Amino acid sequence: MDFTSVNARLLTRYGGDVTLSRLTEGPPPQNPWDPPSTSVIVSEALRFIATDAATELVASGVVLADDLLGVMALPGAALVEPKIGDTVTADGKAYTLLSAKPVHSVAGDAIHYAIHARTA
């Protein structure tokens, strides 16, 4: 059994649903004199397992009491990977992504992302 399948099973069994959203620019206008296209919000529902923060991170102020920490499933083709500034919505509360680090089972293959987000 490989880490990818174990990770998927754990996220399915113990994870909750969150929504990862990103504001993206619309397509460029056809002509230079046309007004710019409106931006579009791209969203994707993902599985998420919350984790706790190390005491020293809370004590030093790096992590606040209401921050969101945990592991998130890999996004699909629409968002590819989470980026700083993306919005994560969990239990109806919006958070701004401060960091998203890929966790690898082998070099180059992320199995999930460790994220840190703060209320927007």
Phi, psi and omega in degrees: 000132182264166183296327182297315180289323177296315178301314180298318179296317180295317178296322179292316185284315188252349184278159173250173181268136171228163177242126176260125183232148179218136175274119181242152178289145176286176180294153179295150179296153182293322180240150181299334182272352177287149177294153180295153178288154178282151178287156184234140175266123177256127183232154178211134176277131182226162175271147186213138174239121179285144176233168178265166181260150175295141183305319182293331177289322177290315182298324181276355178086004178293321179243129177267163185301325183260015176290157178255119179234142177165194178245138184236142178298161178292132174292161178275202185293333184295318184247345178061297178212150178291146180233153176303133182099345175297161178254132174247124178251121180228129181053037177078003181251133182268136178233146175262130183288123178264326177206149176214109183249127178291140175252126187251144169266327172223159183304128176090345181249099177286139177255336172194177179243135171271121186240156173224122182226153181234150182305137185283000000 
